[in-house]
């Protein structure tokens, strides 16, 4: 059972990241995807803290 998952918030982190850095989907690197996942899961860290 899951209470919260990063993939639930992926879209809400993905779209602002793409707009902020003016990137296209083809331009994304592995580092970009790591940052997006970090943004999507950031609230979980606040909850656990």
C-alpha positions as CSV (number, residue, x, y, z in Angstrom):
1,X,0.0,0.0,0.0
2,X,1.2,3.5,-0.9
3,X,0.4,6.7,0.8
4,X,2.1,8.9,-1.7
5,X,4.3,8.3,-4.8
6,X,6.6,10.4,-6.9
7,X,4.9,9.4,-10.1
8,X,1.7,11.0,-8.9
9,X,3.4,14.4,-8.9
10,X,5.7,13.9,-11.9
11,X,3.5,15.9,-14.3
12,X,3.2,18.8,-11.9
13,X,7.0,19.0,-11.6
14,X,7.7,18.2,-15.3
15,X,5.8,21.0,-16.9
16,X,7.2,23.9,-14.8
17,X,10.7,22.5,-15.2
18,X,10.3,22.5,-19.0
19,X,9.0,26.0,-19.0
20,X,11.6,27.4,-16.6
21,X,14.6,26.1,-18.6
22,X,12.9,26.3,-22.0
23,X,13.7,22.8,-23.0
24,X,12.0,20.4,-25.5
25,X,11.4,16.8,-24.7
26,X,14.2,15.7,-27.0
27,X,16.7,17.9,-25.2
28,X,16.2,16.2,-21.7
29,X,19.2,14.5,-20.3
30,X,19.4,11.9,-17.5
31,X,20.4,14.7,-15.1
32,X,17.3,16.7,-16.1
33,X,15.1,13.7,-15.3
34,X,16.8,13.3,-11.9
35,X,16.1,16.9,-11.1
36,X,12.4,16.5,-12.1
37,X,12.1,13.4,-9.9
38,X,13.7,15.4,-7.1
39,X,11.2,18.1,-7.5
40,X,8.3,15.6,-7.6
41,X,9.4,13.9,-4.4
42,X,10.5,16.9,-2.4
43,X,7.3,17.1,-0.5
44,X,7.8,13.6,0.8
45,X,11.0,14.6,2.4
46,X,9.3,17.5,4.2
47,X,6.7,15.1,5.5
48,X,9.2,12.6,6.8
49,X,11.3,15.4,8.4
